[in-house]
Amino acid sequence: MESTKPRRQRDPDRRERILTAAAELAARRGFHTVGMADIGAEAGIVGSGIYRHFDSKEAILIALLDQIMARLQAGAEAVLATGADERASLSALIRDHIRVAIQDRDVLAVYHREIHNLPDDERRRLRRLQRHYLEDWVHVLAPLRRDLADGELRLAVHAAIGAVQSTLFFRSGLATDRLTELLDTMAHACLGVTAAPSELLVTKA
């Protein structure tokens, strides 16, 4: 006789809850101080349940960093796929990065604090993806700043992204709208480009 006991269903949101909990704890305390039991408690999951999704704390960290890099890449690809002019595209890249920095602040902060703790092959892989993302900015900026040499273009892009990401490590207490406005102004100033009058509508990943 077949058992009528219902088959246990895996919570489809559990993996995301684990990653969110890990990011929040790591942003507050540093990833190296956080244990699997801590992550489970924060996510409302029995510690052993984490191992159904991740076999180690390092695997959680890699998944977190992959997640935020994929989000940035998807945003850039969506902007460039619109075929808009360079100024509109650059403004859209800036505004998408601001959205990520505000909405996914914890995960992006973990990326910058913890990437050096990854195994060499994973660190090199993520750094390569990061360079490709920066190249998208440089490619769009170059026609707008023909007065800059290649190294100067790259410096400007790093400065603009650094301005946006200053919010990761300093809590200003500003309302989101005001914070977004100021970061937008500062990033455009770093690039020496006037902002496009309205942002592009891009499809979110």
C-alpha positions in Angstrom: 0.0 0.0 0.0 1.4 3.4 -1.0 1.9 6.0 1.7 -0.5 8.9 1.6 1.9 11.1 3.5 2.4 14.3 1.4 5.9 14.8 -0.1 7.8 17.5 1.6 8.1 20.6 -0.5 11.2 22.7 -0.7 10.6 26.4 0.1 11.5 28.2 -3.2 12.3 31.4 -1.3 14.6 29.7 1.2 17.8 30.2 -0.8 17.1 33.9 -1.2 16.3 34.3 2.5 19.7 32.7 3.3 21.5 35.1 1.0 19.6 38.1 2.4 20.3 37.1 6.0 24.0 36.6 5.2 24.3 40.0 3.5 22.6 41.8 6.4 24.8 40.0 9.1 28.0 40.6 7.1 27.2 44.2 6.5 26.8 44.7 10.3 29.5 42.5 11.7 31.9 41.4 8.9 31.5 38.1 7.1 34.4 36.4 8.9 32.5 36.8 12.3 29.3 35.2 11.0 28.7 31.5 11.4 26.3 29.2 9.5 24.1 29.0 12.7 23.9 32.8 12.8 22.8 32.9 9.2 20.2 30.3 9.8 18.8 32.1 12.8 18.6 35.4 10.9 16.8 33.7 8.0 14.5 31.7 10.3 15.9 28.4 9.1 17.3 25.5 11.1 21.0 25.5 10.7 21.1 22.1 8.9 18.6 23.5 6.4 21.2 25.8 5.0 23.3 22.9 3.8 20.5 21.8 1.4 21.4 25.0 -0.6 25.0 25.8 0.3 27.8 23.4 1.4 29.8 26.0 3.1 29.9 29.6 4.3 32.3 30.3 1.4 29.7 29.1 -1.1 27.3 31.6 0.4 29.8 34.4 0.0 30.5 33.4 -3.7 26.7 33.3 -4.4 26.2 36.7 -2.8 29.0 38.3 -4.9 27.8 36.6 -8.1 24.3 37.9 -7.4 25.3 41.6 -7.1 27.7 41.4 -10.1 25.0 39.8 -12.2 22.6 42.6 -11.2 25.0 45.3 -12.3 25.8 43.5 -15.6 22.1 43.0 -16.4 21.4 46.7 -15.8 24.2 47.8 -18.1 23.2 45.3 -20.8 19.6 46.6 -20.7 20.8 50.2 -20.9 23.1 49.6 -23.9 20.4 47.5 -25.7 18.1 50.5 -26.0 20.5 52.1 -28.6 20.1 55.5 -27.0 22.7 58.2 -27.5 25.8 58.2 -25.3 24.7 60.9 -22.9 21.4 59.3 -22.2 23.1 55.9 -21.9 25.7 57.2 -19.5 23.0 58.8 -17.3 21.1 55.6 -17.3 24.2 53.6 -16.3 24.7 56.1 -13.4 21.1 55.9 -12.2 21.0 52.1 -12.4 24.2 51.9 -10.3 22.7 54.3 -7.8 19.6 52.1 -7.6 21.7 49.0 -6.9 23.8 50.9 -4.3 20.7 52.0 -2.4 18.4 48.9 -2.8 21.2 46.3 -2.5 23.4 48.2 -0.2 24.3 45.3 2.1 25.2 43.0 -0.7 27.3 45.6 -2.5 29.1 46.5 0.7 29.9 42.8 1.3 31.3 42.6 -2.3 33.8 45.4 -1.6 34.8 44.2 1.9 35.0 40.5 1.2 36.1 39.8 -2.4 39.8 39.6 -1.4 38.9 36.7 0.9 37.8 34.5 -2.0 39.9 31.7 -3.5 42.2 33.0 -6.2 40.2 31.6 -9.1 36.9 33.0 -7.9 38.4 36.4 -7.1 39.9 36.6 -10.6 36.7 35.6 -12.2 34.7 38.3 -10.4 37.4 40.9 -11.0 37.2 40.0 -14.7 33.4 40.6 -14.7 33.9 43.8 -12.9 36.4 45.0 -15.5 33.9 44.2 -18.3 31.3 46.3 -16.5 33.6 49.2 -16.1 34.5 48.9 -19.8 30.8 49.5 -20.7 31.0 52.9 -18.9 34.3 53.8 -20.6 32.9 52.9 -24.0 29.9 55.2 -23.5 32.0 58.0 -21.9 34.7 58.1 -24.6 32.7 60.0 -27.3 31.5 62.5 -24.8 35.0 63.3 -23.4 37.3 63.2 -26.4 39.6 65.6 -24.5 40.6 62.7 -22.2 43.2 60.1 -22.8 42.3 56.4 -22.1 43.8 56.4 -18.6 41.9 59.6 -17.8 38.6 58.1 -19.0 39.1 55.1 -16.7 40.0 57.4 -13.8 36.9 59.4 -14.3 34.7 56.2 -14.4 36.3 54.9 -11.2 35.8 58.3 -9.5 32.1 58.4 -10.5 31.4 54.8 -9.3 33.3 55.6 -6.1 31.1 58.6 -5.5 28.0 56.5 -5.9 29.4 53.8 -3.6 30.4 56.2 -0.9 26.9 55.5 0.4 27.9 51.9 1.2 30.2 53.0 4.0 28.6 56.2 5.2 25.0 56.5 6.4 24.0 60.0 5.6 20.5 59.8 7.1 19.2 61.5 3.9 15.8 60.6 2.4 16.2 58.2 -0.5 15.0 60.8 -3.1 17.5 63.4 -1.8 20.3 60.9 -1.6 19.6 59.7 -5.2 19.6 63.3 -6.4 23.0 64.1 -4.8 24.7 60.9 -5.9 23.4 61.5 -9.5 24.8 65.1 -9.5 28.2 64.0 -8.0 28.7 61.1 -10.4 28.0 63.2 -13.5 30.4 65.9 -12.1 33.1 63.3 -11.8 32.6 62.3 -15.4 32.4 66.0 -16.6 29.2 65.3 -18.4 25.8 67.0 -18.1 23.0 64.7 -17.1 20.4 63.6 -19.6 17.1 65.3 -18.9 15.3 62.1 -18.2 16.5 58.6 -17.4 16.0 55.7 -19.8 13.5 53.0 -18.9 15.3 49.8 -18.7 14.1 46.3 -18.0 15.2 45.0 -14.6 16.8 41.6 -14.2 
